[in-house]
Amino acid sequence: MPLPDALMCVVVGTVHGRDERGRLYRRTLMRYAGLSAVLILRSVSTAVFKRFPTIDHVVEAGFMTREERKKFENLNSSYNKYWVPCVWFSNLAAQARREGRIRDNGALKLLLEELTVFRGKCGMLFHYDWISVPLVYTQVVTIAVYSYFLACLIGRQFLDPAQGYRDHDLDLCVPIFTLLQFFFYAGWLKVAEQLINPFGEDDDDFETNFLIDRNFQVSMLAVDEMYDDLAMLEKDLYWDAAEARAPYTAATAFLLQQPSFQGSTFDITLAKEDMQFQRQDGVDAPLSDAHGDFLQRLLPVGAGMAAGGLLGRRLSLLRRKNSCVSEESTAASCACAGAPDGAAPECSCGDPLLDIGLPEPESEPHAGHEPPAPGPPAEPFTVVPMPGPRGPAPLWLPSPIGEEEESLT
């Protein structure tokens, strides 16, 4: 149903002015909204149509002026024109914006959006009256109910016991179950008939005339007498309370003992073994292997990369250093931590090549390969955490190790 409550709140908050023209703007805007609702309701409700059978009755009731009636009737359209007052509403709101009654475009946008919602509800009434519940539904229900009970009227009669038919004795005088079926199916038929036109004059239909009176009175009160009408600001009753809670009567005091709803899974408990995290497949590999595979993918494969070259040896040393650093304490886990200076025992974590301060040994040239030309000293490698194994690296991915190898060669 097109109710003006939200629209009137937006109008009273966006269209300003305590003078007569500001009051005229607000009342006219809400009158246009009420006029649109009256026009659509008199098109779908027999009760409203009997109250306003012609446009003259709408004018005499005060929803439309005579000048507006001329514009309404001069608009050549063969379709229902319930939307015309909404267009008048939009034009008047734009004029109020130009005059400064609506102070910014954001307020105008909010007002027109609320009007669009109101107009959409009016259109929904028109569409429901145009294409309501399919007529075949009520036809099928009517035929099924009446044909079924016509068959029951003949098929469920008792034979005359005076004729002496064998195994046919009178047992019940009142068909209880047949009456129950009649009540249920007849109620089903009544519901089907009500779905066709819920805006009629029956007791179960919408009170459309009541809605028209209520909406018109409430909207005018909101935008006129209640405009800029505020009570004096005072501190509320719970101003100094850390946790505000409204009181309960004796009849509802038991509600205080009920716990608040925390969610449907709040009380679920799991077994201890079900709460243990499980390692996924492919995560159990050592971290050093994962780093080595990642570095191996970054290495460019070409003629300039010898099998026993300097870069390959650096890569192997970097793997060994990662495996050594991953221990809890390098000094405690290494047996050669207290070796005298100058000694170089066999140890995976004490290789002189891992010492940044020591110079790297020169590699012997292999047969068929020329020794690399001297170049600028390479910066030492820095151990950084690397992700786990991934797919093959794209060809366009730059390789910092490859760049250093090119600089060395």
C-alpha positions in Angstrom: 0.0 0.0 0.0 1.3 3.5 -0.8 1.8 5.0 2.7 3.1 8.6 2.9 4.9 8.3 6.2 8.5 8.1 4.9 7.8 10.8 2.3 6.3 13.3 4.7 9.3 12.9 7.0 11.6 13.8 4.1 9.5 16.7 3.0 9.4 18.2 6.5 13.2 17.9 6.8 14.2 19.2 3.4 11.7 21.9 2.4 12.3 24.8 4.7 10.5 28.0 5.4 8.2 29.1 8.2 6.5 31.7 6.0 3.3 31.1 4.0 5.1 30.1 0.8 7.2 27.5 2.6 4.1 26.1 4.1 2.4 26.1 0.7 5.3 24.1 -0.8 5.1 21.4 1.8 1.3 21.0 1.8 1.1 21.0 -2.0 3.8 18.3 -2.2 2.0 16.0 0.1 -1.4 16.8 -1.5 0.1 15.7 -4.9 1.3 12.4 -3.2 -2.2 11.9 -1.7 -3.8 12.7 -5.1 -1.8 10.0 -6.8 -2.8 7.4 -4.2 -6.5 8.4 -4.6 -6.4 8.1 -8.4 -4.9 4.6 -8.3 -7.1 3.4 -5.5 -10.3 4.5 -7.3 -9.0 2.5 -10.3 -8.6 -0.8 -8.3 -11.1 -0.6 -5.4 -14.8 -0.6 -5.8 -15.3 1.1 -2.4 -13.1 4.0 -3.4 -14.7 4.3 -6.8 -18.1 4.6 -5.2 -16.8 7.4 -3.0 -15.1 9.2 -6.0 -17.0 8.1 -9.1 -15.7 11.1 -11.2 -12.8 13.6 -11.2 -15.3 16.2 -10.1 -15.7 14.4 -6.8 -12.0 14.4 -6.4 -11.9 18.2 -7.0 -14.7 18.8 -4.6 -13.0 16.6 -1.9 -10.0 19.0 -2.1 -7.4 16.6 -3.5 -7.2 18.6 -6.8 -7.8 22.2 -7.8 -9.8 23.3 -10.8 -6.7 24.5 -12.6 -5.0 21.2 -12.0 -8.1 19.4 -13.3 -7.8 21.3 -16.5 -4.2 20.3 -16.9 -5.0 16.8 -16.0 -7.8 16.5 -18.6 -5.9 18.3 -21.3 -3.1 15.7 -21.2 -3.9 13.5 -24.1 -3.2 9.9 -23.0 -5.4 6.8 -23.3 -3.7 5.1 -20.3 -4.3 5.5 -16.6 -2.9 8.9 -15.5 -2.4 8.2 -11.8 1.3 9.1 -12.3 0.6 12.7 -13.3 0.6 14.1 -9.7 4.0 12.5 -9.2 5.4 14.5 -12.1 3.8 17.7 -10.6 5.6 16.7 -7.4 9.0 16.5 -9.1 8.5 19.9 -10.9 7.5 21.6 -7.7 10.5 20.1 -5.8 12.8 21.4 -8.6 11.3 24.9 -8.3 11.7 24.8 -4.5 15.4 24.0 -5.1 15.8 26.9 -7.4 14.3 29.2 -4.8 16.5 27.9 -2.1 13.7 26.2 -0.1 15.6 23.0 -0.6 19.2 24.0 0.3 21.3 21.4 -1.5 21.2 18.9 -4.3 21.6 16.0 -1.8 18.3 16.9 -0.1 16.6 17.1 -3.5 17.9 13.7 -4.4 16.7 12.2 -1.2 13.2 13.7 -1.7 12.9 12.4 -5.3 14.2 9.0 -4.3 11.4 8.7 -1.6 8.9 9.9 -4.2 10.1 7.1 -6.5 9.4 4.5 -3.8 5.9 5.9 -3.2 5.2 5.9 -7.0 6.5 2.4 -7.3 3.9 1.2 -4.7 1.1 2.9 -6.6 2.3 1.1 -9.8 2.4 -2.2 -7.9 -1.3 -1.8 -7.1 -2.1 -1.2 -10.7 -0.1 -4.2 -11.9 -1.7 -6.5 -9.3 -5.2 -5.4 -10.4 -4.2 -5.9 -14.0 -2.6 -9.3 -13.6 -3.6 -10.8 -10.2 -3.9 -14.4 -9.3 -4.5 -16.4 -12.5 -8.1 -16.8 -13.3 -7.7 -20.5 -14.1 -6.8 -21.1 -10.4 -10.2 -19.9 -9.2 -11.9 -21.7 -12.0 -10.3 -25.0 -11.2 -11.0 -24.7 -7.5 -14.7 -23.8 -8.1 -15.2 -26.7 -10.6 -13.4 -29.2 -8.3 -15.3 -28.2 -5.2 -18.8 -28.3 -6.7 -18.3 -31.4 -8.8 -16.8 -33.3 -5.8 -19.7 -32.5 -3.5 -22.2 -33.2 -6.2 -20.7 -36.7 -6.5 -20.7 -37.1 -2.7 -24.3 -36.1 -2.6 -25.2 -39.2 -4.7 -22.5 -41.6 -3.8 -22.6 -41.3 -0.1 -26.4 -41.8 0.4 -27.5 -44.8 2.5 -29.7 -47.5 1.1 -33.2 -47.9 2.4 -32.9 -50.5 5.3 -36.6 -51.5 4.8 -35.7 -53.2 1.5 -33.6 -55.7 3.3 -30.4 -55.5 1.3 -27.8 -57.9 2.5 -24.8 -56.3 4.4 -26.3 -52.8 4.0 -27.4 -51.5 7.3 -27.9 -48.0 8.5 -25.0 -47.0 10.8 -25.0 -43.2 10.8 -27.6 -40.6 10.3 -25.3 -37.5 10.0 -22.3 -37.7 7.6 -19.6 -36.2 9.9 -16.6 -36.6 7.6 -18.5 -35.3 4.6 -19.5 -32.2 6.5 -15.8 -31.6 7.5 -14.7 -32.0 3.9 -17.4 -29.5 2.8 -16.2 -26.9 5.4 -12.5 -27.3 4.4 -13.1 -27.2 0.6 -15.6 -24.4 0.8 -13.1 -22.4 2.8 -10.5 -23.1 0.2 -12.9 -21.8 -2.4 -13.6 -18.6 -0.4 -9.9 -17.9 -0.1 -9.5 -18.3 -3.9 -12.4 -15.8 -4.4 -10.8 -13.3 -2.1 -7.4 -13.4 -3.9 -9.0 -12.1 -7.0 -10.0 -8.7 -5.6 -8.6 -7.9 -2.1 -9.8 -4.2 -2.5 -13.5 -4.9 -2.5 -16.2 -4.3 0.1 -16.1 -7.5 2.0 -15.1 -7.7 5.7 -11.8 -9.3 4.8 -10.7 -6.7 2.2 -8.5 -3.7 2.7 -10.2 -0.7 4.2 -9.1 1.6 1.4 -11.3 4.5 2.3 -9.9 4.5 5.9 -6.4 4.5 4.5 -7.2 7.5 2.3 -8.5 9.5 5.3 -5.7 8.5 7.6 -2.9 9.2 5.1 -4.3 12.6 4.1 -4.7 13.8 7.7 -1.3 12.5 9.0 0.6 13.9 6.0 -0.8 17.4 6.5 -0.2 17.4 10.2 3.4 16.3 9.7 4.4 19.0 7.2 2.3 21.9 8.6 1.6 22.0 12.3 4.6 19.8 13.2 7.1 21.7 11.1 10.0 23.0 13.2 8.0 22.1 16.3 10.5 20.8 18.9 10.3 20.3 22.6 13.0 21.7 24.8 16.1 19.6 24.9 16.6 17.8 28.3 18.9 15.1 29.6 17.3 11.7 29.4 16.6 9.5 32.4 19.7 7.3 31.7 22.1 10.2 31.2 24.7 9.0 33.8 24.0 5.3 33.4 26.8 3.1 32.0 24.3 0.5 30.8 20.8 1.9 30.0 18.0 -0.6 30.6 14.3 0.1 30.5 12.3 -1.2 33.5 10.0 -4.2 33.4 6.6 -4.8 35.0 5.9 -7.6 37.3 4.2 -9.5 34.5 7.4 -9.4 32.4 10.1 -9.5 35.0 11.0 -13.1 34.1 12.4 -11.9 30.8 15.4 -10.5 32.7 16.5 -14.0 33.6 16.6 -15.2 30.0 20.1 -15.0 28.4 20.5 -12.9 25.3 20.7 -14.7 22.0 24.3 -15.2 20.9 23.8 -17.1 17.7 22.8 -20.6 16.7 26.4 -22.0 17.0 27.2 -20.4 20.4 26.6 -23.6 22.5 28.1 -26.1 20.1 31.0 -28.1 21.7 33.6 -30.2 19.8 35.8 -33.0 20.9 39.4 -32.2 21.7 40.8 -34.3 18.8 38.4 -32.6 16.4 39.8 -29.2 17.3 43.3 -30.0 16.2 44.6 -28.3 13.0 45.6 -30.7 10.2 48.4 -30.0 7.9 47.4 -29.9 4.3 49.0 -31.9 1.5 52.3 -30.4 0.2 53.1 -28.4 3.4 55.2 -31.1 5.1 58.2 -30.6 2.8 61.3 -29.0 4.5 61.5 -25.2 4.2 65.0 -25.4 2.7 63.8 -27.6 -0.1 61.0 -25.3 -0.8 63.4 -22.3 -1.0 65.8 -24.3 -3.2 63.0 -25.2 -5.6 61.9 -21.6 -5.8 65.5 -20.4 -6.5 66.0 -23.1 -9.1 63.0 -21.9 -11.0 64.4 -18.3 -11.0 67.7 -19.5 -12.4 67.9 -18.9 -16.2 69.1 -21.9 -18.2 71.6 -21.0 -20.9 75.0 -21.6 -22.3 76.6 -19.2 -19.9 75.5 -21.2 -16.8 78.2 -23.9 -16.2 77.4 -27.0 -14.1 80.1 -26.2 -11.5 80.1 -22.5 -11.8 80.3 -19.9 -9.0 76.6 -19.3 -9.0 75.7 -23.0 -8.6 78.1 -23.3 -5.7 76.5 -20.2 -4.1 73.1 -21.7 -4.4 74.2 -24.9 -2.7 75.8 -22.9 0.1 72.7 -20.8 0.5 70.6 -24.0 1.0 73.0 -25.3 3.6 72.9 -22.0 5.4 69.1 -22.0 5.5 69.1 -25.4 6.9 71.6 -24.4 9.6 69.8 -21.1 10.5 66.5 -22.9 10.9 67.8 -24.5 14.1 66.9 -23.0 17.4 70.4 -21.8 18.1 73.3 -21.9 15.6 76.0 -21.7 18.3 74.5 -24.4 20.5 73.8 -26.8 17.6 77.2 -26.6 16.1 80.0 -28.7 17.5 82.8 -26.5 16.1 81.6 -23.3 17.7 84.6 -23.3 20.1 87.3 -24.2 17.5 90.4 -22.0 17.5 90.9 -19.2 15.0 92.2 -20.2 11.7 90.9 -23.7 11.9 88.2 -24.8 9.4 86.7 -28.1 10.5 84.3 -30.1 8.5 80.9 -28.4 9.4 77.8 -27.6 7.4 77.4 -24.3 9.1 81.0 -23.2 9.4 82.1 -23.1 5.8 84.3 -20.1 5.2 82.3 -19.2 2.1 79.4 -18.2 4.3 81.4 -15.6 6.1 80.6 -12.3 4.5 83.9 -10.8 5.5 86.0 -13.5 3.8 86.8 -13.3 0.1 85.4 -16.0 -2.1 87.8 -18.4 -3.7 88.5 -18.2 -7.4 86.9 -21.0 -9.4 89.1 -23.1 -11.6 88.3 -22.8 -15.3 86.7 -25.8 -16.8 87.8 -27.3 -20.1 86.2 -25.6 -23.1 85.1 -22.6 -21.1 86.9 -19.3 -20.7 87.3 -17.9 -17.2 84.9 -15.1 -16.4 86.2 -11.6 -16.9 86.9 -9.7 -13.7 84.1 -7.4 -12.8 82.8 -5.4 -9.8 82.6 -7.3 -6.6 79.2 -8.9 -6.1 77.2 -8.0 -3.1 76.7 -10.8 -0.5 73.4 -12.7 -0.5 70.9 -11.9 2.1 68.7 -14.7 3.5 65.1 -13.8 3.1 62.0 -15.9 3.8 60.5 -17.3 0.6 57.1 -18.8 -0.1 56.5 -22.5 -0.7 56.6 -24.3 -4.0 54.6 -22.9 -6.8 54.1 -23.5 -10.5 56.6 -22.7 -13.2 57.6 -19.0 -13.1 56.6 -17.0 -16.2 59.2 -16.1 -18.8 58.8 -12.4 -18.2 59.7 -12.7 -14.4 63.0 -10.9 -13.8 65.7 -12.9 -12.0 68.0 -11.0 -9.7 70.3 -14.0 -9.5 70.5 -14.1 -13.3 71.4 -10.4 -13.4 74.3 -11.0 -10.9 75.5 -14.0 -12.9 75.5 -11.9 -16.1 77.5 -9.2 -14.2 80.0 -11.9 -13.1 80.5 -13.3 -16.6 
